[in-house]
Amino acid sequence: PAPFQWTGLAVVALGLFFLKKGHGTFLSQETEIHTFRQPTRLVASGIYALSRNPMYLGFLLMLLGVAVCTNEALNVLFAIVFFLAAQFWYIPLEERNAEKTFGQPYLDYRKNVRRWL
């Protein structure tokens, strides 16, 4: 139905916003963006002052928005699988790397900014 499509599109747009802002901030700081590479700079400004993982949040919102648009339970399952993979594998890996690389400044950042929102 139309209200769900518009709501879903709004959630997808919000996800794209978080994704673009996170990516753009990394590019402007000229730091490594790939998960499995060594981080080169601690980014705590811009959208990263609101969320430690705005790009993962953006992907999750986009998946949820698509699930709302399509009204398909399988798409909700994709969002759940993505969330679990990010929450329990990707993000912890990145957090360990950031802690090893940046030490106390990262721990302070982590204490002050939530993982998702």
C-alpha positions in Angstrom: 0.0 0.0 0.0 1.1 3.6 -0.7 1.7 4.7 2.9 4.2 1.9 3.4 6.0 2.7 0.1 6.4 6.3 1.0 7.5 5.5 4.6 10.0 2.9 3.2 11.4 5.3 0.7 11.9 7.9 3.5 13.8 5.3 5.5 15.9 4.4 2.5 16.6 8.1 1.9 17.7 8.4 5.6 20.0 5.4 5.1 21.5 7.0 2.0 22.1 10.2 4.0 24.0 8.4 6.8 26.0 6.3 4.2 26.9 9.3 2.1 27.8 11.5 5.1 30.0 8.8 6.6 31.7 8.0 3.4 32.2 11.7 2.6 33.7 12.4 6.0 36.2 9.6 5.6 37.2 10.9 2.2 37.6 14.5 3.5 39.8 13.2 6.3 41.8 11.2 3.8 41.7 8.0 5.9 41.3 4.4 5.2 37.7 3.3 4.7 38.1 -0.5 4.1 37.2 -2.7 7.1 40.2 -5.1 6.7 42.9 -2.5 6.3 44.7 -0.6 9.0 43.0 2.7 10.0 45.1 5.7 9.5 43.2 8.5 11.3 40.6 8.6 14.0 37.5 10.3 12.6 35.3 11.7 15.3 33.8 14.7 13.6 30.8 15.3 11.4 28.3 12.4 11.4 30.9 10.4 13.4 30.1 12.6 16.4 26.5 11.2 16.3 27.3 7.5 15.4 30.5 5.5 15.4 29.2 3.5 12.5 27.1 5.7 10.2 27.8 3.7 7.1 26.6 0.5 8.7 23.6 2.4 10.1 22.9 3.7 6.6 23.0 0.2 5.1 20.8 -1.1 7.8 18.2 1.7 7.3 18.3 1.1 3.6 17.6 -2.6 4.0 14.8 -1.9 6.5 13.3 0.7 4.1 13.3 -1.8 1.3 11.6 -4.3 3.6 8.9 -1.7 4.4 8.5 -0.7 0.7 8.1 -4.3 -0.5 6.2 -5.6 2.5 8.3 -8.8 2.3 9.3 -10.8 5.4 12.4 -12.1 3.6 13.7 -8.5 3.3 13.4 -8.1 7.0 15.4 -11.3 7.4 18.2 -9.7 5.2 18.2 -6.7 7.5 18.5 -8.8 10.6 21.3 -10.9 9.1 23.1 -7.7 8.1 22.6 -6.3 11.6 24.0 -9.4 13.3 27.0 -9.6 11.0 27.8 -5.9 11.6 27.1 -6.0 15.3 29.0 -9.2 16.1 31.7 -9.4 13.5 32.5 -6.3 11.4 32.2 -3.7 14.1 34.1 -5.6 16.8 36.9 -6.2 14.4 37.1 -2.5 13.5 36.9 -1.5 17.2 39.8 -3.8 18.1 41.9 -2.3 15.2 41.0 1.2 16.3 41.8 0.6 19.9 45.2 -0.9 19.0 46.0 1.9 16.6 44.7 5.0 18.5 44.6 3.8 22.1 43.1 6.2 24.7 41.7 8.8 22.2 39.6 6.0 20.6 38.5 4.7 24.0 37.4 8.2 25.0 35.5 8.5 21.7 33.9 5.1 22.1 32.8 6.1 25.6 31.1 9.3 24.3 29.5 8.2 21.0 27.2 5.3 20.6 27.9 2.4 18.3 24.8 2.8 16.2 22.9 6.0 17.1 
